[in-house]
């Protein structure tokens, strides 16, 4: 099944876990997820960078290259495309496509501020011109940033991006059931949201949502789990269970063999 087809398979939305390194992507793949995304927050944080500062370009390209041997579809979070110039954004996306990446996620904000929708649309057009096979997920940051938040502004931006060739629209921060229903009904491509507390995948599917991303949640949860483990050892509490060392070692050896 192609990455595009996964958005329409079954009643439940496609659940996309977001990895920050090879080991996390391997674990998601072994757990049976047919597609894995990257998280710019996790990739940046692992190197000591705050999110959204265009610091993840080289690391994301390197991670995409490393994930190429995995038997799952991979989609890359490329922030705002790492540039204002649409041709530079397209060159980066095309390079990822050449590595076997199935899709890219491009956000319509830079440095915490929304950019003009026509500027983002130009980026999308350039990417589709240079890499038409890539699934372009156009992120609308209205709700995420609290800027022009609401259905009117969000739908206006989404329409511009779909007209430019976007294959999907991502609206992080939108959580209200009626808002989600309207977004899914009025945007003619698969609508992607983050995990919504209190709404299951079945609930989101019933609202018309076709893709749910975990975003940076697994990375942040992993950091909390690591601190919790060390704290338990220090304080004499129960040590949590973990994947046995031999199993993880075997997983990595299989990966090394497939990457040769």
C-alpha positions as CSV (number, residue, x, y, z in Angstrom):
1,X,0.0,0.0,0.0
2,X,1.4,3.4,-0.9
3,X,1.8,6.2,1.7
4,X,-1.1,8.1,0.0
5,X,-3.3,5.0,0.2
6,X,-2.7,4.6,3.9
7,X,-4.7,7.8,4.5
8,X,-7.8,6.2,3.1
9,X,-7.4,2.6,4.4
10,X,-10.1,1.6,6.8
11,X,-12.3,3.6,9.1
12,X,-9.5,4.7,11.5
13,X,-7.2,7.5,10.6
14,X,-3.5,6.8,9.8
15,X,-1.6,7.0,13.1
16,X,1.8,8.4,12.4
17,X,4.4,8.0,15.2
18,X,7.2,10.5,15.0
19,X,10.8,9.4,15.5
20,X,13.8,11.4,16.4
21,X,16.6,8.8,15.7
22,X,17.1,5.4,14.2
23,X,16.4,3.5,17.4
24,X,13.0,5.1,17.9
25,X,12.1,4.6,14.2
26,X,13.1,0.9,14.5
27,X,11.0,0.4,17.5
28,X,7.9,2.0,15.8
29,X,8.5,-0.2,12.7
30,X,8.8,-3.3,14.9
31,X,5.5,-2.4,16.6
32,X,3.7,-2.6,13.3
33,X,3.3,1.0,12.2
34,X,3.3,1.1,8.4
35,X,4.7,4.7,8.3
36,X,6.9,6.7,10.5
37,X,7.5,10.5,10.6
38,X,10.3,12.5,12.0
39,X,9.8,15.2,14.6
40,X,11.7,18.5,14.2
41,X,11.4,19.1,17.9
42,X,12.9,15.8,18.8
43,X,15.6,16.0,16.2
44,X,16.5,19.5,17.3
45,X,16.3,18.9,21.0
46,X,18.6,15.8,20.8
47,X,21.3,18.2,19.4
48,X,20.5,20.9,21.9
49,X,18.4,23.2,19.6
50,X,15.0,24.8,20.3
51,X,12.3,24.0,17.8
52,X,11.6,26.1,14.8
53,X,15.0,27.7,14.3
54,X,15.9,25.9,11.0
55,X,18.6,24.0,12.9
56,X,17.5,20.6,11.9
57,X,18.1,20.6,8.1
58,X,21.3,18.6,8.1
59,X,20.2,16.3,10.9
60,X,16.9,15.6,9.1
61,X,18.6,14.8,5.9
62,X,21.0,12.5,7.7
63,X,18.2,10.8,9.6
64,X,16.2,10.3,6.3
65,X,19.2,8.7,4.7
66,X,19.6,6.4,7.8
67,X,15.9,5.4,7.7
68,X,15.9,4.5,4.0
69,X,16.5,0.7,4.7
70,X,13.4,0.5,7.0
71,X,10.4,-1.5,5.6
72,X,8.0,1.4,6.3
73,X,7.1,4.6,4.6
74,X,9.0,7.6,6.0
75,X,7.8,11.2,6.0
76,X,10.0,14.1,7.1
77,X,9.2,17.2,9.1
78,X,11.1,20.0,7.4
79,X,9.9,23.0,9.5
80,X,9.2,25.8,7.1
81,X,11.3,24.3,4.4
82,X,14.4,25.9,5.9
83,X,14.2,28.9,3.6
84,X,12.0,31.7,2.2
85,X,13.0,31.0,-1.4
86,X,10.6,28.4,-2.9
87,X,13.3,26.9,-5.0
88,X,15.6,26.3,-2.0
89,X,12.6,24.6,-0.2
90,X,12.0,22.5,-3.3
91,X,15.6,21.5,-3.6
92,X,15.6,20.2,0.0
93,X,12.3,18.3,-0.5
94,X,13.6,16.8,-3.7
95,X,16.8,15.7,-2.0
96,X,14.6,13.9,0.6
97,X,12.6,12.3,-2.1
98,X,15.7,11.0,-3.7
99,X,16.5,9.3,-0.4
100,X,13.2,7.4,-0.6
101,X,11.2,9.7,1.7
102,X,7.5,9.4,0.9
103,X,6.3,12.8,2.1
104,X,7.2,16.1,3.8
105,X,5.5,18.3,6.3
106,X,5.9,22.0,5.7
107,X,4.6,24.6,8.1
108,X,3.3,28.1,7.2
109,X,5.1,29.9,10.0
110,X,8.7,31.1,10.5
111,X,10.2,32.0,13.9
112,X,6.8,31.8,15.6
113,X,4.9,34.0,13.1
114,X,2.6,33.1,10.3
115,X,3.8,33.9,6.8
116,X,1.6,35.1,4.0
117,X,-0.5,32.2,2.6
118,X,0.6,33.1,-0.9
119,X,4.2,32.7,0.1
120,X,3.6,29.3,1.5
121,X,1.6,28.3,-1.6
122,X,4.6,29.2,-3.7
123,X,6.7,26.8,-1.7
124,X,4.2,24.0,-2.2
125,X,4.0,24.7,-5.9
126,X,7.8,24.5,-6.2
127,X,8.0,21.3,-4.3
128,X,5.3,19.6,-6.4
129,X,7.0,20.8,-9.5
130,X,10.4,19.4,-8.6
131,X,9.2,16.3,-6.7
132,X,5.6,15.5,-7.8
133,X,5.7,12.1,-6.2
134,X,6.1,13.5,-2.7
135,X,3.1,13.7,-0.4
136,X,3.1,17.3,0.7
137,X,1.4,17.8,4.0
138,X,0.8,21.6,4.3
139,X,0.8,22.6,8.0
140,X,-1.5,25.5,9.0
141,X,-0.3,27.0,12.2
142,X,-3.2,29.3,13.0
143,X,-4.4,27.3,16.0
144,X,-0.9,26.3,17.0
145,X,0.3,29.8,17.3
146,X,-2.9,31.5,18.3
147,X,-2.7,33.8,15.2
148,X,-5.8,34.2,13.0
149,X,-7.0,31.1,14.9
150,X,-10.5,30.0,13.9
151,X,-12.2,28.3,11.0
152,X,-12.3,31.3,8.6
153,X,-8.6,32.0,8.5
154,X,-7.6,28.3,8.7
155,X,-9.9,27.3,5.8
156,X,-8.7,30.2,3.7
157,X,-5.1,29.1,4.1
158,X,-5.9,25.5,3.6
159,X,-7.8,26.3,0.3
160,X,-4.8,28.2,-1.0
161,X,-2.4,25.3,-0.2
162,X,-4.7,22.7,-1.8
163,X,-5.0,24.8,-4.9
164,X,-1.2,24.9,-4.9
165,X,-1.0,21.1,-4.9
166,X,-0.9,20.1,-1.3
167,X,-1.8,16.4,-0.8
168,X,-2.8,16.9,2.8
169,X,-3.4,19.6,5.4
170,X,-2.1,19.5,9.0
171,X,-3.9,21.7,11.6
172,X,-2.0,21.2,14.9
173,X,-3.8,22.7,17.9
174,X,-7.3,22.3,16.6
175,X,-9.1,20.1,19.1
176,X,-12.8,21.0,19.2
177,X,-15.0,18.2,17.8
178,X,-17.2,20.6,15.8
179,X,-14.1,22.5,14.5
180,X,-12.5,19.2,13.4
181,X,-15.7,18.1,11.7
182,X,-15.9,21.4,9.7
183,X,-12.2,21.2,8.8
184,X,-12.5,17.6,7.5
185,X,-15.7,18.4,5.7
186,X,-14.5,21.6,3.9
187,X,-10.9,20.6,3.1
188,X,-10.9,18.3,0.1
189,X,-7.7,16.4,1.0
190,X,-6.8,14.3,4.1
191,X,-6.8,16.4,7.3
192,X,-4.1,15.7,9.8
193,X,-4.2,16.6,13.5
194,X,-2.1,16.0,16.6
195,X,-3.2,13.5,19.2
196,X,-6.3,15.1,20.9
197,X,-6.8,14.4,24.6
198,X,-10.2,12.8,25.2
199,X,-10.7,11.8,21.6
200,X,-9.8,8.3,20.4
201,X,-8.7,7.4,16.9
202,X,-12.2,6.1,16.3
203,X,-13.6,9.4,17.5
204,X,-11.4,11.4,15.2
205,X,-12.2,9.1,12.3
206,X,-15.9,9.6,12.9
207,X,-15.2,13.4,12.6
208,X,-13.6,12.8,9.2
209,X,-9.9,13.1,10.3
210,X,-7.7,10.9,8.1
211,X,-4.3,11.3,9.8
212,X,-3.1,11.7,13.4
213,X,0.5,12.5,14.3
214,X,2.1,12.0,17.7
215,X,4.4,14.9,17.1
216,X,7.0,15.4,19.8
217,X,4.9,13.5,22.4
218,X,6.9,10.2,22.2
219,X,10.2,12.2,22.6
220,X,9.0,14.2,25.5
221,X,7.5,11.0,27.1
222,X,10.8,9.2,26.6
223,X,12.7,12.0,28.4
224,X,10.3,11.8,31.3
225,X,10.7,8.0,31.4
226,X,14.5,8.3,31.4
227,X,14.4,10.8,34.3
228,X,11.8,8.6,36.1
229,X,14.1,5.6,35.8
230,X,17.1,7.3,37.2
231,X,15.1,8.8,40.0
232,X,13.6,5.4,40.9
233,X,17.1,3.9,41.2
234,X,18.4,6.9,43.2
235,X,15.4,6.9,45.6
236,X,15.0,3.1,45.9
237,X,11.8,2.9,44.0
238,X,10.7,0.1,41.7
239,X,12.7,0.1,38.5
240,X,10.4,0.1,35.4
241,X,10.5,-2.6,32.9
242,X,12.3,-2.0,29.6
243,X,13.0,-3.8,26.3
244,X,15.7,-6.3,27.1
245,X,19.2,-5.4,26.0
246,X,19.6,-8.5,23.7
247,X,16.4,-7.7,21.9
248,X,17.4,-4.1,21.1
249,X,20.9,-5.3,20.2
250,X,19.4,-7.8,17.8
251,X,17.2,-5.1,16.3
252,X,20.1,-2.9,15.6
253,X,22.2,-5.7,14.1
254,X,19.4,-6.5,11.7
255,X,19.3,-2.8,10.8
256,X,23.0,-2.7,10.2
257,X,22.8,-5.7,7.9
258,X,20.0,-4.1,5.9
259,X,21.8,-0.8,5.6
260,X,24.9,-2.4,4.0
